[in-house]
Amino acid sequence: MRVNLLSIFAVGCIASTALAGGDPNDPFVPGEVIVRANSSTTLAAAISALSAQFVNVGIVDQIEHRPIYLLSYGLTGVQKPGDVSAAIDALIANGTIPWGELNYIGQTGEGKTDSLWLSGIGLGPASFGAQYAAPMLGIQQAHARSRGAGVVVAVIDTGVDATHPIFDGRVSLAGASFVPNAPTSADVGDGIDNDDDGLIDEQVGHGTFVAGLIHLVAPDANILPVRVLDSEGRAGNFQIARALAWAVDRGAHIANMSLGETYRSQALEDVVADAETKGVVVLGAAGNSNTDDPREFPACDSAAIGVAALDWNDIKAPFSNFGDRIALSAPGHTRMIRGAADLAKSIIGPVPNGGYATWSGSSFATAFAAGTTALVRAQHPEWPNATITAPLIRATVLEVIGSNGVSIDAGNPAYQGLLGLSRVSASGAVAVGPVAPQFGDIDANGFIGASDLSLLIAAWGPTPNGHRADLDASGDVGAADLSLLLYAW
């Protein structure tokens, strides 16, 4: 059993100098800086200029298909990271690069506040399906119109335990890991207290829990696990941006980012904006510090959908961040009584090795919103088209969900206009759209038959994620997809 530390807040975050984006509370990765260089000539000029001032300057990595680079640097004598900031500022001022920044660390809101999942007696598939958020969102009613078929949701997190029986084969085997020395997208720990807070592998299970809530809302959507957070729930913003870029390039329709950083990373903002132009809906957690300053990103990026957490009465969760950049709210709070979870007022999700647990956090509100987004997106396999072009998909989905949710301003007078357009209602959101094609209806004509079989055979072989014939989201159309199609026929 894990101990629940919902009321304990971490202190003593490393203060650091920002190159842009306000006054972050997050630490940064020593010896790493991110730059955007729009040509090989300007990249070489930037490296040359930094090499004249610092040691061990070189290219460490690049975000695929984007001119965003991770550079190394070393300090000598009395040099400080602020000197690197000044050098980057000079490169920006003289037009060599459009921006540069230290590689700040983002993490789960639950990791920042030392909130851990709590497992125990009475938790299982039945309690998972019957948790209070299910009737609040109207999940059962929503499933009469959409179950998320044909939609790929990237879960950019600590990984996902694809073997958990609740997922019923809906976790793609084509996931990826961006965590050093972690070759798979599985949600496992390393047994080390990497952040020196006295807790080992404290956020293992986070990605599985988040994926489970998305699956609860959109059971026919495919989960694409993208492991970027270590077992303490942390990663540099270069790695987070790179993971999002990978998901976008692999055909994800939705990216759930139940994580955040108080530094407004230009690297992450650039990739979030790129996702929007390609029709990918990015959702970010508002954060768990009960504040509107500093903001959390990507939740507050202009091209993302930020989600705050509420309780069972549609009242702002006491920990949830808020603000005028938050777009939606959703259930995310668990009631604790003398150290035990009140199961009637708990957020319940799967955790590795077949278990279930309760947890609180804006991460989980974000997952409910992402699942609802998948339901709406599944109703429109024709997007993008001439009317709803790719760059309009995010705004259109937000309008549908926000306009058909539950108003919560009256119950939260101190936070009017600071908890988003509404509380998410899955049943309300899908009520205004067509009935979504069912799983296996590849041509989206309302039937599963010979034409779907023909399309599947035509797509046989490696294919991008997001292709409707790739029913198991494996990145390859083959015998497994054929079996699934025949089963659904």
C-alpha positions as CSV (number, residue, x, y, z in Angstrom):
1,M,0.0,0.0,0.0
2,R,1.2,3.5,-0.8
3,V,1.0,6.3,1.7
4,N,-1.2,9.2,0.6
5,L,0.4,12.6,1.1
6,L,-2.2,14.8,-0.6
7,S,-1.8,17.6,1.9
8,I,2.0,17.8,1.9
9,F,3.5,20.4,-0.5
10,A,7.1,20.3,-1.6
11,V,9.2,23.3,-0.8
12,G,12.7,24.5,-1.7
13,C,12.5,24.3,-5.5
14,I,15.7,25.5,-7.1
15,A,15.3,29.1,-8.2
16,S,16.9,29.9,-11.5
17,T,17.3,32.6,-14.1
18,A,14.8,32.4,-17.0
19,L,15.8,33.4,-20.5
20,A,12.1,34.0,-21.2
21,G,8.7,33.3,-19.7
22,G,8.6,34.8,-16.3
23,D,10.0,33.7,-13.0
24,P,10.0,29.9,-12.9
25,N,10.1,27.9,-9.7
26,D,11.3,24.7,-11.4
27,P,15.0,23.6,-11.4
28,F,16.9,23.2,-14.6
29,V,19.3,20.6,-16.0
30,P,22.9,21.8,-15.5
31,G,25.0,22.0,-18.6
32,E,22.1,22.0,-21.1
33,V,20.6,24.8,-23.1
34,I,18.0,24.7,-25.9
35,V,18.2,26.9,-29.0
36,R,16.2,27.3,-32.2
37,A,18.5,27.8,-35.2
38,N,16.8,28.1,-38.5
39,S,19.8,27.2,-40.6
40,S,23.0,25.2,-40.3
41,T,24.9,28.5,-40.7
42,T,23.2,30.2,-37.7
43,L,23.5,27.0,-35.7
44,A,27.3,26.9,-36.3
45,A,27.5,30.6,-35.5
46,A,25.7,30.1,-32.2
47,I,27.9,27.2,-31.2
48,S,31.0,29.2,-32.2
49,A,29.9,32.1,-30.1
50,L,29.1,30.0,-27.0
51,S,32.4,28.0,-27.4
52,A,34.3,31.3,-27.2
53,Q,32.9,31.7,-23.7
54,F,32.3,28.2,-22.3
55,V,33.8,24.8,-22.5
56,N,32.4,21.5,-23.9
57,V,29.8,23.3,-26.2
58,G,28.2,20.9,-28.7
59,I,25.1,19.4,-30.1
60,V,23.5,16.8,-27.8
61,D,20.2,16.2,-29.6
62,Q,17.6,17.6,-32.0
63,I,13.8,17.4,-32.1
64,E,13.1,15.4,-35.2
65,H,12.1,17.5,-38.3
66,R,12.4,20.7,-36.3
67,P,15.3,23.2,-36.0
68,I,15.3,22.9,-32.2
69,Y,18.6,21.7,-30.7
70,L,19.8,20.7,-27.2
71,L,23.3,21.9,-26.7
72,S,25.8,21.1,-23.9
73,Y,28.0,23.7,-22.1
74,G,30.5,23.7,-19.3
75,L,31.4,26.4,-16.8
76,T,34.8,27.4,-15.6
77,G,36.1,29.4,-12.7
78,V,33.4,31.7,-11.3
79,Q,31.0,31.4,-14.3
80,K,27.4,30.8,-13.4
81,P,24.3,29.7,-15.4
82,G,23.3,33.4,-15.6
83,D,26.4,33.9,-17.8
84,V,24.9,31.4,-20.2
85,S,21.6,33.3,-20.1
86,A,23.4,36.5,-21.0
87,A,25.3,34.9,-23.9
88,I,22.0,33.5,-25.3
89,D,20.4,36.9,-24.9
90,A,23.2,38.4,-26.9
91,L,22.7,35.8,-29.7
92,I,19.0,36.7,-29.8
93,A,19.7,40.4,-29.8
94,N,22.1,40.2,-32.8
95,G,19.7,38.0,-34.7
96,T,21.7,34.8,-34.7
97,I,18.9,32.8,-33.2
98,P,15.2,33.6,-32.6
99,W,15.3,32.2,-29.0
100,G,17.2,30.1,-26.5
101,E,16.6,28.8,-23.0
102,L,18.0,26.7,-20.2
103,N,16.5,23.2,-20.1
104,Y,14.1,23.5,-17.2
105,I,12.5,20.5,-15.6
106,G,8.7,19.8,-15.9
107,Q,6.9,17.2,-13.9
108,T,3.5,15.9,-12.8
109,G,1.6,18.2,-10.6
110,E,1.2,15.3,-8.2
111,G,5.0,14.8,-8.0
112,K,5.5,18.5,-7.2
113,T,3.2,18.2,-4.2
114,D,4.3,14.7,-3.2
115,S,0.8,13.3,-3.9
116,L,0.9,9.5,-4.2
117,W,-1.7,7.0,-5.2
118,L,-3.4,5.0,-2.5
119,S,-4.4,1.3,-3.0
120,G,-6.4,-0.9,-0.7
121,I,-9.3,-3.2,-0.1
122,G,-12.4,-2.6,-2.1
123,L,-10.8,-1.4,-5.3
124,G,-11.4,-3.3,-8.6
125,P,-13.0,-3.0,-12.0
126,A,-16.5,-2.4,-10.5
127,S,-15.4,0.5,-8.4
128,F,-13.4,1.9,-11.3
129,G,-16.4,1.9,-13.6
130,A,-18.8,3.2,-10.9
131,Q,-16.6,6.1,-9.6
132,Y,-18.5,9.4,-9.1
133,A,-16.9,11.0,-12.2
134,A,-18.7,8.5,-14.5
135,P,-22.3,9.7,-13.8
136,M,-21.1,13.3,-13.5
137,L,-19.7,13.1,-17.1
138,G,-22.6,11.1,-18.4
139,I,-20.2,8.4,-19.7
140,Q,-22.8,5.7,-20.2
141,Q,-25.2,8.0,-22.1
142,A,-22.2,9.3,-24.2
143,H,-21.3,5.8,-25.3
144,A,-24.6,5.5,-27.2
145,R,-23.2,8.1,-29.6
146,S,-19.4,7.7,-29.4
147,R,-16.9,5.4,-27.9
148,G,-13.8,7.0,-29.5
149,A,-13.2,4.4,-32.2
150,G,-10.5,5.4,-34.7
151,V,-8.9,8.0,-32.5
152,V,-5.3,7.8,-31.2
153,V,-4.6,9.4,-27.8
154,A,-1.0,9.9,-26.9
155,V,-0.4,9.7,-23.2
156,I,2.8,11.6,-22.6
157,D,3.7,10.5,-19.1
158,T,5.6,7.9,-17.1
159,G,4.6,5.1,-19.5
160,V,1.6,2.7,-19.5
161,D,1.3,-0.8,-18.2
162,A,-0.3,-2.2,-21.4
163,T,-0.8,-5.6,-19.8
164,H,-3.3,-4.3,-17.3
165,P,-6.6,-6.2,-18.1
166,I,-8.7,-3.1,-18.0
167,F,-7.2,-1.9,-21.3
168,D,-8.5,-4.9,-23.3
169,G,-5.8,-4.5,-26.0
170,R,-6.4,-0.8,-26.6
171,V,-2.8,0.3,-25.7
172,S,-0.7,0.5,-28.8
173,L,2.5,-1.6,-29.0
174,A,4.1,1.2,-31.1
175,G,4.8,3.5,-28.1
176,A,8.2,5.0,-27.4
177,S,10.4,6.0,-24.5
178,F,12.5,9.2,-24.2
179,V,13.7,8.3,-20.7
180,P,17.5,7.5,-20.6
181,N,18.2,3.8,-19.9
182,A,14.4,3.0,-20.2
183,P,14.0,1.2,-23.5
184,T,10.3,0.5,-23.4
185,S,7.1,2.5,-22.8
186,A,6.2,0.4,-19.8
187,D,5.3,2.2,-16.5
188,V,8.0,0.9,-14.3
189,G,10.5,2.3,-11.7
190,D,14.2,2.3,-11.4
191,G,14.4,1.9,-7.6
192,I,16.3,5.1,-7.1
193,D,15.3,8.3,-5.3
194,N,16.3,10.5,-8.3
195,D,15.0,13.8,-6.8
196,D,16.3,13.2,-3.3
197,D,13.0,13.8,-1.6
198,G,13.0,10.6,0.4
199,L,10.5,8.8,-1.9
200,I,11.5,6.1,-4.4
201,D,9.6,5.7,-7.7
202,E,6.9,8.0,-6.4
203,Q,5.2,8.6,-9.7
204,V,5.3,5.1,-11.1
205,G,1.7,4.3,-12.1
206,H,0.9,7.9,-13.0
207,G,0.8,7.2,-16.8
208,T,-1.2,4.0,-16.3
209,F,-3.7,5.8,-14.1
210,V,-4.1,8.6,-16.6
211,A,-4.5,6.2,-19.5
212,G,-7.1,4.3,-17.5
213,L,-9.3,7.3,-17.1
214,I,-9.1,8.2,-20.8
215,H,-10.0,4.6,-21.6
216,L,-13.0,4.8,-19.2
217,V,-14.4,7.7,-21.1
218,A,-13.3,6.5,-24.6
219,P,-13.0,2.7,-24.5
220,D,-12.6,2.2,-28.2
221,A,-9.9,4.9,-28.6
222,N,-6.3,3.6,-28.9
223,I,-3.8,4.7,-26.3
224,L,-0.3,5.6,-27.6
225,P,2.1,5.4,-24.7
226,V,4.9,8.0,-24.8
227,R,7.2,7.6,-21.9
228,V,9.1,10.8,-21.1
229,L,8.8,11.3,-17.3
230,D,11.1,9.3,-15.1
231,S,9.8,7.3,-12.2
232,E,9.8,10.5,-10.1
233,G,7.5,12.1,-12.7
234,R,10.2,14.5,-14.1
235,A,11.8,15.4,-17.4
236,G,13.6,18.3,-19.1
237,N,11.4,20.5,-21.3
238,F,13.5,19.6,-24.3
239,Q,12.6,15.9,-23.8
240,I,9.0,16.8,-23.2
241,A,8.8,18.8,-26.4
242,R,10.6,16.1,-28.3
243,A,8.1,13.5,-27.0
244,L,5.2,15.6,-28.1
245,A,6.7,16.1,-31.5
246,W,7.2,12.4,-31.8
247,A,3.5,11.8,-31.0
248,V,2.4,14.4,-33.5
249,D,4.5,12.9,-36.2
250,R,3.2,9.4,-35.5
251,G,-0.4,10.4,-36.1
252,A,-1.8,11.0,-32.7
253,H,-5.1,12.9,-32.8
254,I,-4.9,14.0,-29.1
255,A,-2.0,14.4,-26.7
256,N,-2.7,14.2,-23.0
257,M,0.0,16.0,-21.0
258,S,-0.8,15.6,-17.4
259,L,2.4,17.4,-16.4
260,G,3.6,21.0,-16.3
261,E,6.3,23.5,-15.7
262,T,6.2,27.0,-14.4
263,Y,8.9,28.1,-16.9
264,R,7.2,29.0,-20.2
265,S,9.4,26.9,-22.5
266,Q,9.7,28.3,-26.0
267,A,10.7,24.8,-27.2
268,L,7.5,23.3,-25.8
269,E,5.3,26.2,-27.0
270,D,6.7,25.9,-30.5
271,V,5.8,22.2,-30.7
272,V,2.4,22.7,-29.1
273,A,1.7,25.4,-31.8
274,D,2.9,23.0,-34.5
275,A,0.6,20.3,-33.1
276,E,-2.3,22.7,-33.4
277,T,-1.5,23.5,-37.1
278,K,-1.5,19.7,-37.8
279,G,-4.9,19.1,-36.1
280,V,-3.6,17.5,-32.9
281,V,-5.4,18.6,-29.7
282,V,-3.0,19.1,-26.8
283,L,-4.4,19.1,-23.3
284,G,-2.4,20.1,-20.2
285,A,-2.9,19.9,-16.5
286,A,-3.5,23.2,-14.7
287,G,-1.3,22.2,-11.7
288,N,-1.9,21.4,-8.1
289,S,-0.6,24.5,-6.2
290,N,-3.9,26.4,-5.7
291,T,-2.6,29.4,-7.6
292,D,-2.8,31.4,-10.8
293,D,0.8,32.6,-10.5
294,P,3.0,31.2,-11.7
295,R,1.1,29.5,-14.4
296,E,1.7,26.0,-15.6
297,F,2.7,25.1,-19.1
298,P,1.6,23.7,-21.6
299,A,-1.8,24.1,-19.9
300,C,-1.6,27.9,-20.4
301,D,0.0,27.8,-23.9
302,S,-2.4,29.5,-26.3
303,A,-2.5,26.4,-28.5
304,A,-3.3,24.0,-25.7
305,I,-6.4,23.2,-23.6
306,G,-5.7,23.7,-19.9
307,V,-7.8,21.7,-17.4
308,A,-8.5,22.4,-13.7
309,A,-9.8,20.0,-11.2
310,L,-13.1,19.9,-9.4
311,D,-14.7,17.8,-6.6
312,W,-17.9,15.7,-6.6
313,N,-20.0,18.8,-6.1
314,D,-18.4,20.8,-9.0
315,I,-16.5,22.9,-6.5
316,K,-12.8,23.7,-7.3
317,A,-10.5,21.1,-5.7
318,P,-8.6,22.8,-2.9
319,F,-5.3,22.1,-4.6
320,S,-6.2,23.0,-8.2
321,N,-4.6,25.9,-10.0
322,F,-6.9,28.3,-11.8
323,G,-6.7,31.3,-14.1
324,D,-8.0,33.1,-17.1
325,R,-5.9,30.8,-19.4
326,I,-7.7,27.6,-18.1
327,A,-10.1,26.3,-20.7
328,L,-12.1,23.5,-19.0
329,S,-12.6,21.8,-15.7
330,A,-13.3,18.2,-14.8
331,P,-13.5,15.9,-11.8
332,G,-10.1,15.3,-10.1
333,H,-10.5,15.3,-6.3
334,T,-10.6,12.4,-3.9
335,R,-12.1,12.7,-0.4
336,M,-9.9,11.4,2.4
337,I,-11.3,10.4,5.8
338,R,-8.8,9.6,8.6
339,G,-6.2,8.5,6.0
340,A,-8.6,6.4,3.9
341,A,-10.3,7.2,0.7
342,D,-14.0,7.6,0.6
343,L,-14.7,5.4,-2.4
344,A,-18.0,7.2,-3.1
345,K,-16.0,10.4,-3.6
346,S,-12.8,9.1,-5.2
347,I,-11.0,9.2,-8.5
348,I,-10.2,5.6,-9.1
349,G,-7.8,4.3,-11.8
350,P,-5.6,1.3,-12.8
351,V,-2.0,1.0,-11.6
352,P,0.7,-1.3,-12.7
353,N,0.5,-5.1,-12.2
354,G,-3.3,-5.3,-12.4
355,G,-4.2,-3.1,-9.4
356,Y,-6.4,-0.1,-8.8
357,A,-6.0,2.9,-6.7
358,T,-7.3,6.3,-5.7
359,W,-5.6,9.6,-6.5
360,S,-6.2,13.3,-6.6
361,G,-4.9,15.9,-9.0
362,S,-5.5,18.1,-12.1
363,S,-3.7,15.3,-14.0
364,F,-6.8,13.2,-13.8
365,A,-9.2,16.0,-14.6
366,T,-7.1,16.4,-17.8
367,A,-7.5,12.7,-18.6
368,F,-11.3,13.0,-18.3
369,A,-11.2,16.0,-20.7
370,A,-8.9,14.1,-23.1
371,G,-11.3,11.1,-23.1
372,T,-14.2,13.4,-23.9
373,T,-12.1,15.0,-26.7
374,A,-11.6,11.6,-28.1
375,L,-15.4,11.0,-28.2
376,V,-16.0,14.2,-30.0
377,R,-13.1,13.7,-32.4
378,A,-14.4,10.2,-33.2
379,Q,-17.7,11.7,-34.4
380,H,-15.8,13.6,-37.1
381,P,-13.5,11.2,-39.1
382,E,-13.9,13.6,-42.0
383,W,-11.7,16.2,-40.2
384,P,-9.7,17.9,-41.5
385,N,-11.8,19.1,-44.4
386,A,-12.5,22.3,-46.3
387,T,-14.7,23.6,-43.5
388,I,-12.8,22.4,-40.4
389,T,-9.2,22.6,-41.5
390,A,-6.5,21.0,-39.3
391,P,-5.6,24.3,-37.5
392,L,-9.3,24.7,-36.5
393,I,-9.8,21.3,-35.0
394,R,-8.6,22.3,-31.5
395,A,-10.7,25.4,-31.3
396,T,-13.7,23.5,-32.7
397,V,-13.5,20.7,-30.2
398,L,-13.0,23.2,-27.3
399,E,-16.1,25.1,-28.5
400,V,-18.2,21.9,-28.6
401,I,-17.1,20.7,-25.2
402,G,-17.1,24.1,-23.5
403,S,-20.5,25.1,-24.8
404,N,-22.1,21.8,-23.9
405,G,-20.7,21.3,-20.4
406,V,-22.0,22.2,-17.0
407,S,-21.7,25.8,-15.8
408,I,-19.8,26.0,-12.5
409,D,-19.4,29.7,-11.9
410,A,-22.4,30.0,-9.5
411,G,-20.9,27.3,-7.2
412,N,-17.4,28.9,-7.4
413,P,-18.0,32.6,-6.9
414,A,-14.4,33.3,-6.0
415,Y,-13.2,31.7,-9.3
416,Q,-15.7,33.0,-11.8
417,G,-14.1,32.9,-15.2
418,L,-11.0,31.2,-13.8
419,L,-12.1,27.6,-14.2
420,G,-12.7,27.5,-17.9
421,L,-15.7,27.5,-20.1
422,S,-17.5,24.8,-18.1
423,R,-17.2,21.5,-16.4
424,V,-16.8,18.8,-19.0
425,S,-19.9,16.7,-19.8
426,A,-19.2,13.8,-22.1
427,S,-22.9,13.2,-22.8
428,G,-23.5,16.9,-23.5
429,A,-20.5,17.1,-25.9
430,V,-21.5,14.2,-28.1
431,A,-25.2,15.1,-28.1
432,V,-24.6,17.8,-30.7
433,G,-22.6,15.7,-33.2
434,P,-23.4,12.7,-35.4
435,V,-23.2,9.2,-34.1
436,A,-19.6,8.1,-34.4
437,P,-18.5,5.2,-36.5
438,Q,-18.1,2.0,-34.5
439,F,-14.8,0.2,-34.0
440,G,-13.9,-1.5,-37.3
441,D,-16.0,0.8,-39.5
442,I,-12.9,1.9,-41.5
443,D,-14.8,3.8,-44.2
444,A,-17.1,5.4,-41.6
445,N,-20.2,4.6,-43.6
446,G,-22.1,3.1,-40.7
447,F,-21.6,-0.5,-41.5
448,I,-18.8,-3.0,-41.1
449,G,-18.4,-5.1,-44.3
450,A,-16.6,-5.9,-47.5
451,S,-15.5,-2.3,-48.1
452,D,-13.8,-2.1,-44.8
453,L,-12.0,-5.4,-45.5
454,S,-10.9,-4.0,-48.8
455,L,-9.5,-0.9,-47.2
456,L,-7.7,-2.9,-44.6
457,I,-6.1,-5.1,-47.2
458,A,-5.1,-2.1,-49.3
459,A,-3.3,-0.6,-46.2
460,W,-1.6,-3.9,-45.3
461,G,1.9,-3.3,-43.9
462,P,3.6,-0.5,-42.0
463,T,1.4,2.6,-41.6
464,P,1.3,5.8,-39.6
465,N,-0.5,5.8,-36.3
466,G,-3.9,7.3,-36.8
467,H,-4.7,5.3,-39.9
468,R,-8.2,3.9,-39.4
469,A,-7.2,0.4,-40.7
470,D,-4.6,0.1,-38.0
471,L,-7.2,-1.1,-35.5
472,D,-4.7,-2.1,-32.8
473,A,-2.6,1.1,-33.3
474,S,0.5,-1.0,-33.7
475,G,1.9,1.0,-36.6
476,D,1.4,-1.9,-38.9
477,V,-1.8,-3.2,-40.6
478,G,-1.7,-7.0,-40.4
479,A,-3.2,-10.2,-39.2
480,A,-4.1,-8.8,-35.8
481,D,-6.1,-6.0,-37.4
482,L,-7.8,-8.5,-39.7
483,S,-8.8,-10.6,-36.7
484,L,-10.3,-7.5,-35.0
485,L,-12.2,-6.5,-38.1
486,L,-13.7,-10.0,-38.5
487,Y,-14.7,-10.0,-34.9
488,A,-16.4,-6.7,-35.2
489,W,-18.1,-7.6,-38.5
